[in-house]
Structures are given as C-alpha cells and as structure tokens.
Amino acid sequence: MRAVVQRVSSASVSVGEEVVGRIGEGLCVFVGVGHEDDEGSAARLADKLWHLRVFADEDGKMNRAAADLDRELLVV
C-alpha cells in the first residue's frame, strides 16, 4: 500500500458530476492498494495518517497531527 499525502484548506472528489467526498482543512490522501494488502494494512495506514505531524504548532514547527487539531482526512 502506498499513499501520497497533501495538506489542503479544502478538497473534494467528484465522479462524473456528483461530489462523492468533501472536506475542509486537513489531508487529501491518494492511496494505491495492491493484491497483498488487507484490512489490517488499511487500518495501520489510517492510524499513521491520523497521527502524521504535518501541521504547524504555535511556534510554526510542523509538530501537530490531524488528530490534535480536529482536522479531516479525505482518502481517494
């Protein structure tokens, strides 16, 4: 399983003309899944993403996670 992660102020995913997912500030994650990946792999990746420290703290250092700041994740 591979993931490309991008911090966003907002993001949405559309299929045709229909919006199927939308978030405010958070992480937009593009995931590639292989034949050998299972639910356990997905759960571990989700946990890592939720706790990934890519948001600035009060000192401007990248030391906060989506879980710390009540941000959202959009996984595509």
matplotlib code that plots the C-alpha trace (Angstrom):
import matplotlib.pyplot as plt

x = [0.0, 1.3, 0.0, 0.6, -0.4, -1.2, -2.3, -5.3, -7.5, -10.4, -10.8, -13.5, -13.7, -16.2, -17.4, -18.9, -20.9, -21.6, -19.4, -18.7, -16.5, -15.6, -13.5, -12.4, -8.9, -7.0, -5.2, -6.1, -4.6, -4.3, -3.9, -2.7, -3.7, -2.1, -3.3, -1.4, -2.9, -5.6, -7.9, -5.1, -2.8, -5.6, -6.1, -2.4, -2.2, -5.3, -3.8, -0.4, -2.2, -4.4, -1.3, 1.1, 2.6, 2.4, 0.6, 2.3, 2.1, 2.1, 5.8, 5.4, 7.1, 5.5, 4.5, 0.7, -1.3, -4.9, -5.9, -4.6, -6.4, -9.7, -8.9, -10.3, -9.0, -10.2, -8.9, -9.1]
y = [0.0, 3.4, 6.9, 10.4, 13.0, 16.6, 19.3, 21.1, 24.0, 22.1, 19.3, 17.3, 14.2, 14.0, 11.1, 12.5, 15.5, 14.0, 15.1, 11.9, 13.3, 16.7, 18.0, 21.3, 21.9, 18.6, 16.0, 14.7, 11.2, 9.3, 5.6, 2.8, -0.7, -3.9, -7.5, -8.4, -5.5, -6.3, -4.6, -4.6, -2.7, -0.2, 0.3, 0.8, 3.4, 5.2, 5.4, 6.7, 9.3, 10.5, 10.9, 12.3, 15.5, 17.8, 20.8, 23.8, 24.3, 27.7, 28.1, 27.4, 24.0, 21.0, 19.3, 18.8, 16.0, 16.0, 14.2, 17.1, 19.8, 18.1, 18.2, 16.0, 13.3, 12.6, 9.3, 8.7]
z = [0.0, -1.0, -0.1, -1.4, 1.2, 0.6, 3.2, 1.9, 3.0, 1.4, -1.1, -2.9, -5.1, -8.0, -10.0, -13.2, -12.0, -8.5, -5.5, -3.5, -0.8, 0.6, 3.5, 4.9, 6.2, 6.6, 4.5, 1.0, 0.6, -2.7, -1.9, -4.1, -3.0, -4.1, -4.1, -1.0, 1.1, 3.6, 6.1, 8.7, 6.3, 5.7, 9.4, 10.1, 7.3, 8.5, 12.0, 10.7, 8.6, 11.5, 13.7, 11.0, 12.3, 9.3, 10.7, 12.4, 16.1, 17.8, 17.2, 13.5, 13.7, 12.0, 15.2, 15.1, 13.7, 12.2, 15.4, 17.6, 15.6, 14.8, 11.0, 8.4, 6.0, 2.5, 1.2, -2.5]

ax = plt.figure().add_subplot(projection="3d")
ax.plot(x, y, z, "-o")
ax.set_aspect("equal")
plt.show()
